């Protein structure tokens, strides 16, 4: 999932440099969503609520 976050962040940067504001925003929104999911899963694993095997 971290790989997808990095891909979306790079895509957002490239689209932003090329002037595609809407595509850049869409890629950035997807990256933000995935970062939120990763953080929630990390906190749940840290607190021991879910076990990652």
DSSP file (Angstrom, degrees, kcal/mol; ACC not computed):
  #  RESIDUE AA STRUCTURE BP1 BP2  ACC     N-H-->O    O-->H-N    N-H-->O    O-->H-N    TCO  KAPPA ALPHA  PHI   PSI    X-CA   Y-CA   Z-CA
    1    1 A X     >        0   0    0      0, 0.0     4,-1.9     0, 0.0     5,-0.1   0.000 360.0 360.0 360.0 -32.5    0.0    0.0    0.0
    2    2 A X  H  >  +     0   0    0      1,-0.2     4,-2.3     2,-0.2     5,-0.2   0.867 360.0  57.5 -63.5 -34.6    3.0    2.3    0.7
    3    3 A X  H  > S+     0   0    0      1,-0.2     4,-2.3     2,-0.2    -1,-0.2   0.909 105.6  49.1 -62.1 -41.8    4.0    1.7   -3.0
    4    4 A X  H  > S+     0   0    0      2,-0.2     4,-2.5     1,-0.2    -1,-0.2   0.877 108.8  53.4 -66.0 -37.0    0.6    3.0   -4.2
    5    5 A X  H  X S+     0   0    0     -4,-1.9     4,-2.3     2,-0.2    -2,-0.2   0.938 110.7  46.3 -62.2 -45.9    0.9    6.1   -1.9
    6    6 A X  H  X S+     0   0    0     -4,-2.3     4,-2.4     2,-0.2     5,-0.2   0.896 111.7  51.4 -64.4 -40.0    4.3    6.9   -3.4
    7    7 A X  H  X S+     0   0    0     -4,-2.3     4,-2.5     1,-0.2    -1,-0.2   0.925 111.8  47.0 -61.7 -44.4    3.1    6.4   -6.9
    8    8 A X  H  X S+     0   0    0     -4,-2.5     4,-2.5     2,-0.2    -2,-0.2   0.878 111.4  51.0 -67.4 -36.9    0.1    8.7   -6.4
    9    9 A X  H  X S+     0   0    0     -4,-2.3     4,-2.0     2,-0.2    -1,-0.2   0.907 112.3  46.2 -66.8 -40.5    2.3   11.4   -4.8
   10   10 A X  H  X S+     0   0    0     -4,-2.4     4,-2.5     2,-0.2    -2,-0.2   0.914 112.7  50.5 -66.2 -41.8    4.8   11.3   -7.7
   11   11 A X  H  X S+     0   0    0     -4,-2.5     4,-2.9     1,-0.2     5,-0.2   0.909 109.5  51.1 -61.9 -41.5    1.9   11.4  -10.2
   12   12 A X  H  X S+     0   0    0     -4,-2.5     4,-2.2     1,-0.2    -1,-0.2   0.901 110.9  48.6 -62.9 -40.1    0.4   14.4   -8.3
   13   13 A X  H  X S+     0   0    0     -4,-2.0     4,-2.1     2,-0.2    -2,-0.2   0.919 113.5  46.2 -66.1 -42.9    3.7   16.2   -8.5
   14   14 A X  H  X S+     0   0    0     -4,-2.5     4,-1.9     2,-0.2    -2,-0.2   0.929 113.7  48.0 -66.1 -45.3    4.2   15.5  -12.2
   15   15 A X  H  X>S+     0   0    0     -4,-2.9     5,-2.7     1,-0.2     4,-0.7   0.890 111.2  52.0 -62.7 -38.4    0.6   16.5  -13.0
   16   16 A X  H ><5S+     0   0    0     -4,-2.2     3,-0.6    -5,-0.2    -1,-0.2   0.900 109.7  48.5 -64.3 -40.8    1.0   19.7  -11.0
   17   17 A X  H 3<5S+     0   0    0     -4,-2.1    -1,-0.2     1,-0.2    -2,-0.2   0.833 111.4  50.3 -68.2 -31.5    4.2   20.6  -12.8
   18   18 A X  H 3<5S-     0   0    0     -4,-1.9    -1,-0.2    -5,-0.2    -2,-0.2   0.536 119.8-108.4 -85.4  -5.6    2.6   20.0  -16.2
   19   19 A X  T <<5S+     0   0    0     -4,-0.7     2,-1.3    -3,-0.6    -3,-0.2   0.608  74.6 135.0  93.3  12.2   -0.4   22.1  -15.3
   20   20 A X     >< +     0   0    0     -5,-2.7     4,-2.2     1,-0.2     5,-0.2  -0.685  23.7 170.9 -94.0  83.6   -3.1   19.4  -14.9
   21   21 A X  H  > S+     0   0    0     -2,-1.3     4,-2.4     1,-0.2    -1,-0.2   0.875  71.5  48.9 -64.2 -41.5   -4.6   20.7  -11.7
   22   22 A X  H  > S+     0   0    0      2,-0.2     4,-2.2     1,-0.2    -1,-0.2   0.905 113.1  46.6 -69.3 -40.6   -7.6   18.4  -11.6
   23   23 A X  H  > S+     0   0    0      2,-0.2     4,-2.4     1,-0.2    -1,-0.2   0.895 112.5  51.6 -66.6 -38.5   -5.6   15.3  -12.2
   24   24 A X  H  X S+     0   0    0     -4,-2.2     4,-2.3     1,-0.2    -2,-0.2   0.918 110.6  48.2 -62.4 -43.6   -3.1   16.4   -9.6
   25   25 A X  H  X S+     0   0    0     -4,-2.4     4,-2.3     2,-0.2    -2,-0.2   0.884 110.9  50.7 -64.8 -38.8   -5.8   17.0   -7.1
   26   26 A X  H  X S+     0   0    0     -4,-2.2     4,-2.1     2,-0.2    -2,-0.2   0.915 112.0  46.7 -66.2 -42.5   -7.4   13.6   -7.8
   27   27 A X  H  X S+     0   0    0     -4,-2.4     4,-2.1     1,-0.2    -2,-0.2   0.896 113.0  49.8 -65.6 -39.5   -4.0   11.8   -7.3
   28   28 A X  H  X S+     0   0    0     -4,-2.3     4,-2.4     2,-0.2    -2,-0.2   0.881 109.1  51.8 -67.3 -38.2   -3.4   13.8   -4.1
   29   29 A X  H  X S+     0   0    0     -4,-2.3     4,-2.2     2,-0.2    -2,-0.2   0.904 109.6  49.8 -64.6 -41.1   -6.8   12.9   -2.7
   30   30 A X  H  X S+     0   0    0     -4,-2.1     4,-2.2     2,-0.2    -2,-0.2   0.898 111.1  49.4 -63.0 -40.3   -6.2    9.2   -3.4
   31   31 A X  H  X S+     0   0    0     -4,-2.1     4,-2.4     2,-0.2    -2,-0.2   0.907 110.3  50.5 -65.3 -41.6   -2.8    9.4   -1.6
   32   32 A X  H  X S+     0   0    0     -4,-2.4     4,-2.2     2,-0.2    -2,-0.2   0.903 110.0  50.8 -62.5 -41.0   -4.4   11.2    1.4
   33   33 A X  H  X S+     0   0    0     -4,-2.2     4,-2.0     1,-0.2    -2,-0.2   0.925 111.8  46.4 -63.1 -45.2   -7.1    8.5    1.6
   34   34 A X  H  X S+     0   0    0     -4,-2.2     4,-2.5     1,-0.2    -2,-0.2   0.875 110.1  53.7 -66.8 -36.7   -4.5    5.7    1.5
   35   35 A X  H  X S+     0   0    0     -4,-2.4     4,-2.4     1,-0.2    -1,-0.2   0.909 108.6  50.3 -62.8 -41.0   -2.3    7.5    4.1
   36   36 A X  H  X S+     0   0    0     -4,-2.2     4,-2.3     2,-0.2    -2,-0.2   0.908 110.4  48.9 -62.3 -42.4   -5.4    7.7    6.4
   37   37 A X  H  X S+     0   0    0     -4,-2.0     4,-2.4     2,-0.2    -2,-0.2   0.916 111.6  49.3 -63.8 -43.5   -6.1    4.0    6.0
   38   38 A X  H  X S+     0   0    0     -4,-2.5     4,-2.4     1,-0.2    -2,-0.2   0.909 111.0  50.0 -62.9 -41.8   -2.5    3.1    6.7
   39   39 A X  H  X S+     0   0    0     -4,-2.4     4,-2.5     2,-0.2    -1,-0.2   0.909 110.9  48.5 -64.5 -41.8   -2.4    5.3    9.8
   40   40 A X  H  X S+     0   0    0     -4,-2.3     4,-2.4     2,-0.2    -2,-0.2   0.930 113.0  47.5 -64.0 -44.8   -5.7    3.7   11.2
   41   41 A X  H  X S+     0   0    0     -4,-2.4     4,-2.2     1,-0.2    -2,-0.2   0.889 111.7  51.4 -63.6 -38.5   -4.4    0.2   10.5
   42   42 A X  H  X S+     0   0    0     -4,-2.4     4,-2.5     2,-0.2    -2,-0.2   0.926 110.9  47.3 -63.7 -44.5   -1.1    1.1   12.2
   43   43 A X  H  X S+     0   0    0     -4,-2.5     4,-2.2     2,-0.2     6,-0.2   0.892 111.6  50.6 -65.5 -39.0   -2.8    2.5   15.3
   44   44 A X  H  X>S+     0   0    0     -4,-2.4     5,-1.9     1,-0.2     6,-1.1   0.896 113.1  45.8 -65.2 -38.8   -5.1   -0.6   15.5
   45   45 A X  H ><5S+     0   0    0     -4,-2.2     3,-0.5    -5,-0.2    -2,-0.2   0.878 111.5  53.0 -70.3 -36.5   -2.1   -2.9   15.3
   46   46 A X  H 3<5S+     0   0    0     -4,-2.5    -2,-0.2     1,-0.2    -1,-0.2   0.881 110.5  46.3 -66.0 -38.5   -0.2   -0.8   17.8
   47   47 A X  H 3<5S-     0   0    0     -4,-2.2    -1,-0.2    -5,-0.2    -2,-0.2   0.540 113.8-118.7 -82.0  -6.9   -3.0   -1.0   20.3
   48   48 A X  T <<5S+     0   0    0     -4,-0.5    -3,-0.2    -3,-0.5    -4,-0.1   0.642  77.5 125.4  82.1  14.4   -3.4   -4.7   19.8
   49   49 A X  S   <S+     0   0    0     -5,-1.9     2,-0.4    -6,-0.2    -4,-0.2   0.887  78.9  26.6 -74.6 -37.7   -6.9   -4.5   18.5
   50   50 A X  S    S-     0   0    0     -6,-1.1     2,-0.5    -9,-0.1    -2,-0.2  -0.949  77.6-139.4-122.9 148.8   -6.0   -6.4   15.3
   51   51 A X        -     0   0    0     -2,-0.4     2,-0.7    -3,-0.1    -6,-0.1  -0.915   7.9-153.5-108.1 126.9   -3.2   -8.8   14.8
   52   52 A X              0   0    0     -2,-0.5    -2,-0.0     1,-0.1     0, 0.0  -0.883 360.0 360.0-100.9 114.6   -1.2   -8.7   11.6
   53   53 A X              0   0    0     -2,-0.7    -1,-0.1     0, 0.0    -2,-0.0   0.438 360.0 360.0 -97.3 360.0    0.3  -12.1   10.9
